Amino acid sequence: EATMASTSQALIWYQATTLIATSTNCSSRIVSAPTHTVRLTVAGPSAPVLDPSNAVGHLIATGTTEVLDSGLWGCGLIRAHSWASTTITISDVK
């Protein structure tokens, strides 16, 4: 049975923001982008720098919620940026 490990909000802007992992053994993450599209990448030493001219990353469209499977995304740090100031919600599910 899945349980919600944590839920937090983060203010995202043009400059990439690294989202702190609250769980290292999640089964998935749920990310909601209610007001503006955001781009996500897995953060780490070799993670690409995010900016609007860089097409690397996964888009979470405005007004959508997506489940990121830990088998693909892992449970480590995620880097995010947006083209306008926005607050996203990210939840870890165990």
C-alpha positions in Angstrom: 0.0 0.0 0.0 1.3 3.4 -1.0 1.7 6.1 1.6 2.5 9.8 1.3 6.0 10.4 2.7 6.1 14.2 2.4 4.6 17.1 0.5 6.3 20.5 0.0 6.0 23.5 -2.2 8.8 25.3 -4.0 9.1 28.7 -5.7 10.5 28.2 -9.1 11.9 30.9 -11.4 14.1 31.3 -14.5 17.3 30.3 -12.7 17.2 26.6 -11.9 16.2 25.6 -8.4 17.3 22.3 -6.9 14.5 20.6 -5.1 15.7 18.8 -1.9 14.8 15.1 -1.7 12.9 14.3 1.4 12.9 10.6 0.8 15.6 8.4 -0.6 13.4 5.3 -1.0 10.2 6.6 -2.7 8.2 4.7 -5.2 7.2 7.8 -7.1 6.9 11.6 -6.9 3.9 13.6 -7.7 4.6 17.1 -9.2 1.9 19.7 -9.8 2.4 22.9 -11.8 -0.8 24.9 -11.3 0.1 28.3 -12.9 3.1 27.9 -15.2 5.0 25.2 -17.1 8.2 24.0 -15.4 11.1 21.9 -16.8 12.6 19.2 -14.6 15.9 17.3 -14.8 17.5 14.8 -12.4 20.1 16.9 -10.4 23.6 15.7 -9.8 27.2 16.3 -10.8 26.6 15.8 -14.5 23.1 17.4 -14.7 22.8 19.9 -17.5 22.4 23.6 -16.7 18.8 24.5 -17.3 17.8 27.6 -19.3 15.1 28.3 -21.9 17.6 27.7 -24.8 18.4 24.2 -23.4 15.9 21.6 -24.6 17.1 19.0 -22.0 14.5 18.1 -19.4 10.9 17.0 -18.9 8.1 19.6 -19.2 5.3 19.6 -16.6 2.6 21.7 -18.4 0.6 24.5 -16.8 -2.3 23.2 -14.8 -1.2 19.5 -14.8 -0.1 17.0 -12.2 2.3 14.2 -13.2 3.6 11.1 -11.4 7.3 10.5 -11.8 8.2 6.9 -11.4 11.2 6.2 -9.2 12.4 3.6 -11.6 13.0 6.3 -14.2 13.6 9.4 -12.0 15.1 7.9 -8.9 14.5 9.5 -5.5 17.4 12.0 -5.4 17.5 15.7 -6.2 15.5 17.2 -9.0 16.4 20.5 -10.7 13.5 22.7 -11.9 13.0 26.0 -13.7 10.2 28.0 -15.1 9.8 30.9 -17.6 7.8 32.8 -15.0 7.7 32.8 -11.2 5.5 29.9 -10.0 5.1 27.6 -7.1 5.0 23.9 -7.6 4.0 21.1 -5.2 6.1 18.0 -5.0 5.1 14.9 -3.0 7.1 11.8 -2.3 5.1 8.5 -2.2 6.5 5.4 -0.5 
